[in-house]
């Protein structure tokens, strides 16, 4: 496969070969002493000059001396980028080595690096999303607990209001009883004076009880109104927290999908 008529004829066919191959290649052709042709790629150029002598230990020199194909991975520190280099001796029809060809294919290191950065970013994003998800779930739990406490507070206020209603009825009855006692004391004349004083104190106490009960009832009504508003607000917070948790969960699924695609991209970049 590496027998040719002449180096000149072989060199003349390289432009057509580069056009036909859907890979960006850098191709150098040499005789037994120096480079006689060089065709840089679009993204890989080793700046080889026509007539440039070989460097000691260069793979192409070894391939010519040992009359065999060589392939090596050249690190970025030599030319600023990684590439795969292949050196192949060229023989004439008599089987004599008359030169060689060196083909360089740039490795897609940048693509792999970008893929790795995407992968690392996705890992960090996934960790942050997990944190947000946990916080959202905690928020929902706290809101649910507060809503339960708000409902208990509202229930307690209603029970207290019922107790106050009973106290008011007792006070009303006591006031009526005091009024009747005052009337009977007036009928008794001088003998009922002392009892009249007690009846008046009972009426006064019952009146104060009714007034205090009404004040407490008004205060409880205000507390009940505030508690109701708090319950509604907590319910909204709980609903928002649940929606947020669901949205974050959905984003987490998207991140996992992108994570898998990034892994596939990284594998593909490694193979290039």
Buried (B, 14 or more C-beta within 10 A) or exposed (E): EEEBEEBEEBBEEBEEEBEEEEEBBBBBBBBEEEBBBBBBBEEBBBEBEEEBEBEEEBBBBEBBEEEEEBEEEBEEEEBEBBBBBBBBBBBBEEEEBBBBBBBBBBBBBEBBEBBBEBBEEBEEBBEEBEEBBEBBBEBBEBBBEBBEBBEEBBEBBEEBBEEBEEBBEBBBEBBEBBBEBBEEBEEEEEEBEEBBEEBBEBBEBBBEBBEBBEEBBEEBEEBBEEBBEBBEBBBEBBEBBBEBBEEBEEBBEEBEEBBEBBBEBBEEBBEE
